[in-house]
Amino acid sequence: MRSDRMEQILFVDACMRGELSRTKMLCREFLDQYTALNPQCQVLHRDLTTASLPVLTGPMAQERDALTSHEKDHPMLQPALEAAQADLILVGAPYWDLTFPAALKVYLEWASAIGVTFGYTKEGQQVGLCKARHLVFITTAGGPIGNLNLGYDYLKAWANMVGISNTHCLTAENLDIRGADVEGILTQARQQIDQFAKEFVG
Ligand SMILES: Cc1cc2nc3c(=O)[nH]c(=O)nc-3n(C[C@H](O)[C@H](O)[C@H](O)COP(=O)(O)O)c2cc1C
């Protein structure tokens, strides 16, 4: 049976400087390229820059985890439902203090809901419930990231937990070093993103 459901891209936007953010500019480049090559898709924008999701407290986590399968449309489960149903997840976040802004960690806690994005078999084995096969992470950094891409390492582990088997990371680094050719670095990153989007869509 043919499904008429459009492909869903979830854009998790932790580009805290909003319109000034170079990370956001690169995310837009990816989304523009991807949607141009694949017009049959819809982008859902989960904007974390206003920090509208509260820090998940113990009582909130308890309340959320007590929701039954009949309450799947409860607002507390919305971030997890979006993540579970997306065909592709794009995460955009600047490199802050070796990882990413706290708003993204808060989001990931909301998106990690048992029975929605992950679960356990009867034998106690953890299984991922997300539909997406790919998670793309775009970040920019003031200096070099080197092997301390801790935000990406965490996202890779999170993706694995929720059943997303392929992760990709695109970076633009050294942007805040005095004398840096910022435009040159960003142009190169844009070109890489264009190339990546082409290969990615196939
Ligand atoms: C709160 C904060 C923490 C940062 N931490 C780091 C860091 O640990 N390493 C680094 O290379 N750059 C760091 N930077 C610089 C940013 O990574 C860099 O300016 C980045 O390009 C910002 O992205 P944006 O233009 O999307 O906001 C930090 C910037 C801020 C505001």
The ligand as a Gaussian input file, in Angstrom:
#p B3LYP/6-31G(d) Opt

LIG

0 1
 C       29.065000      30.458000      25.922000
 C       30.086000      30.177000      24.843000
 C       30.966000      29.124000      24.990000
 C       31.920000      28.853000      23.994000
 N       32.781000      27.811000      24.157000
 C       33.712000      27.543000      23.193000
 C       34.638000      26.453000      23.338000
 O       34.648000      25.726000      24.333000
 N       35.539000      26.244000      22.348000
 C       35.551000      27.004000      21.206000
 O       36.366000      26.742000      20.315000
 N       34.677000      28.032000      21.037000
 C       33.778000      28.327000      21.999000
 N       32.890000      29.356000      21.836000
 C       32.866000      30.098000      20.555000
 C       31.780000      29.542000      19.617000
 O       31.936000      28.153000      19.432000
 C       31.845000      30.197000      18.234000
 O       31.800000      31.580000      18.322000
 C       30.707000      29.660000      17.375000
 O       30.984000      29.895000      16.017000
 C       29.383000      30.311000      17.744000
 O       28.415000      29.853000      16.853000
 P       27.216000      30.775000      16.337000
 O       27.785000      31.818000      15.398000
 O       26.334000      29.804000      15.643000
 O       26.583000      31.376000      17.544000
 C       31.969000      29.663000      22.818000
 C       31.048000      30.732000      22.689000
 C       30.138000      31.000000      23.689000
 C       29.175000      32.158000      23.529000

